[in-house]
């Protein structure tokens, strides 16, 4: 691949990432205001643009948890952890969702993983 094409692709990637991050910020504002349905829509748009956005996946999990879609929340946390396995917040959120489902042993393991990451 020639250098000019690499620069163009890099520039496009920055644009795509910026657009995705803007949508994530919009979703965070909606979620903080309690509008989790709208936040979910923003996050899905962000992930359409940049599917590897672990922050968006974690926030989507949080929103799904707030909407009582706990199994969906865990699925989003798992996707986020595939991308960023050292994200303590995601491990904690997954643990709390597992606790809601009565999966106490798995929940405890997630919380312990969170604590270990926080004390590195």
C-alpha positions as CSV (number, residue, x, y, z in Angstrom):
1,X,0.0,0.0,0.0
2,X,1.4,3.4,-0.9
3,X,2.0,6.1,1.8
4,X,-0.6,8.5,0.4
5,X,-3.3,5.9,0.6
6,X,-2.3,5.0,4.2
7,X,-2.5,8.7,5.2
8,X,-6.0,9.0,3.7
9,X,-7.2,5.9,5.5
10,X,-5.7,7.1,8.7
11,X,-7.4,10.4,8.3
12,X,-10.7,8.7,7.6
13,X,-10.2,6.5,10.7
14,X,-9.8,9.5,12.8
15,X,-13.0,11.0,11.4
16,X,-14.9,7.8,12.0
17,X,-13.6,7.5,15.5
18,X,-14.5,11.1,16.3
19,X,-18.0,10.7,14.9
20,X,-18.4,7.5,17.0
21,X,-17.1,9.3,20.1
22,X,-19.6,12.2,19.6
23,X,-22.5,9.7,19.5
24,X,-21.2,8.0,22.7
25,X,-21.1,11.4,24.4
26,X,-24.7,12.1,23.3
27,X,-25.6,8.7,24.7
28,X,-23.9,9.4,28.0
29,X,-25.9,12.6,28.4
30,X,-29.2,10.7,27.6
31,X,-28.3,7.9,30.0
32,X,-27.5,10.3,32.8
33,X,-30.8,12.0,32.3
34,X,-32.5,8.6,32.5
35,X,-33.4,8.3,28.8
36,X,-31.9,4.9,28.3
37,X,-33.9,4.1,25.1
38,X,-32.5,7.1,23.3
39,X,-29.0,6.3,24.7
40,X,-29.3,2.8,23.2
41,X,-30.1,4.3,19.8
42,X,-27.1,6.6,19.9
43,X,-24.8,3.8,21.0
44,X,-26.0,1.5,18.2
45,X,-25.2,4.2,15.7
46,X,-21.8,4.7,17.2
47,X,-21.1,1.0,17.0
48,X,-22.3,0.9,13.4
49,X,-19.5,3.4,12.7
50,X,-16.9,1.9,14.9
51,X,-17.7,-1.7,16.1
52,X,-14.6,-2.0,18.2
53,X,-15.6,0.8,20.6
54,X,-15.3,-0.9,24.0
55,X,-16.6,2.2,25.8
56,X,-19.7,2.2,23.7
57,X,-20.3,-1.5,24.2
58,X,-19.9,-1.1,28.0
59,X,-22.3,1.8,28.1
60,X,-24.7,-0.1,25.9
61,X,-24.5,-2.9,28.4
62,X,-25.2,-0.5,31.3
63,X,-28.3,0.9,29.4
64,X,-29.6,-2.5,28.7
65,X,-29.2,-3.4,32.4
66,X,-31.2,-0.3,33.4
67,X,-33.9,-1.4,30.9
68,X,-33.9,-4.8,32.6
69,X,-32.5,-6.5,29.6
70,X,-29.8,-8.2,31.7
71,X,-28.9,-11.0,29.4
72,X,-28.4,-8.5,26.6
73,X,-26.3,-6.4,28.9
74,X,-24.0,-9.3,29.7
75,X,-23.6,-10.0,26.0
76,X,-22.4,-6.4,25.4
77,X,-20.1,-6.6,28.4
78,X,-18.6,-9.8,26.9
79,X,-18.0,-8.0,23.6
80,X,-16.4,-5.1,25.3
81,X,-14.1,-7.4,27.3
82,X,-13.0,-9.2,24.1
83,X,-11.7,-5.8,22.9
84,X,-10.5,-4.4,26.3
85,X,-10.0,-7.3,28.8
86,X,-8.4,-5.0,31.4
87,X,-11.4,-2.6,31.8
88,X,-12.3,-2.8,35.5
89,X,-15.5,-0.9,35.0
90,X,-16.8,-3.5,32.5
91,X,-15.9,-6.4,34.8
92,X,-17.7,-4.7,37.6
93,X,-20.8,-4.0,35.5
94,X,-20.8,-7.6,34.3
95,X,-20.6,-8.9,37.8
96,X,-23.5,-6.8,39.0
97,X,-25.6,-8.0,36.1
98,X,-24.7,-11.6,36.8
99,X,-25.7,-11.0,40.4
100,X,-29.2,-9.9,39.2
101,X,-29.5,-13.2,37.4
102,X,-28.5,-15.1,40.6
103,X,-25.2,-16.3,39.2
104,X,-23.4,-15.4,42.3
105,X,-20.1,-17.4,41.7
106,X,-19.6,-15.9,38.3
107,X,-20.5,-12.4,39.6
108,X,-18.0,-12.8,42.4
109,X,-15.3,-13.8,39.9
110,X,-16.0,-10.7,37.8
111,X,-15.9,-8.4,40.9
112,X,-12.6,-10.0,42.0
113,X,-11.2,-9.4,38.5
114,X,-12.3,-5.8,38.7
115,X,-10.6,-5.3,42.1
116,X,-7.4,-7.0,40.9
117,X,-7.3,-4.6,37.9
118,X,-7.8,-1.6,40.1
119,X,-5.0,-2.5,42.4
120,X,-2.3,-3.1,39.8
